[in-house]
Amino acid sequence: MASTPSSDQVFIRGITRDGRAFRPSDWAERLAGVMAQFRPGGAARQGAHISYSPWCVPTTLDGAKCVVVHRALQAHEPMAWDFVMDFAKDNELQVIEACLLPDAPDAPAGSAPGQGAA
């Protein structure tokens, strides 16, 4: 049996293990803001526009605030990775491995998306 390749990302979901929404409501933006300095090529230069790190991005998944954490953070800044994962653990947040979906097969010529052969 072939092994499934691991994903490059994990989602820290703002739902606790007992199903409650994590507070404050802007926790994902705050966490991503703290992690903004950790990025490919090192910290942003002085005077650069403020932006999130591509390795730690806030988003929403199924109506819940989340932070998408790229595994490259672990390789480049292990202590930063540990900080984020410990944050999730200490606050009993759900950590979900991003799943890899296979590419959709090409649709037959002339058919509209979502329509298969009859």
Long-range contacts (C-beta under 8 A, 24 or more apart in sequence): 4-100, 5-100, 6-71, 6-97, 7-71, 7-97, 7-98, 7-99, 7-100, 8-70, 8-71, 8-72, 8-98, 9-68, 9-69, 9-70, 9-71, 9-98, 10-68, 10-69, 10-71, 10-95, 10-96, 10-97, 10-98, 11-61, 11-66, 11-67, 11-68, 11-69, 11-94, 11-95, 11-96, 11-98, 12-66, 12-67, 12-69, 12-84, 12-87, 12-88, 12-93, 12-94, 12-95, 13-61, 13-64, 13-65, 13-66, 13-93, 13-94, 13-95, 13-96, 14-64, 14-65, 14-66, 14-93, 15-64, 15-93, 15-94, 16-91, 16-92, 16-93, 16-94, 17-92, 17-93, 17-94, 18-92, 21-64, 22-65, 22-91, 22-93, 25-65, 26-65, 27-65, 28-58, 28-59, 28-65, 28-66, 28-67, 29-58, 31-56, 31-58, 31-67, 31-84, 31-87, 32-56, 32-57, 32-58, 32-67, 35-73, 35-80, 35-83, 35-84, 38-73, 38-76, 38-77, 38-80, 40-72, 40-76, 56-84, 68-98
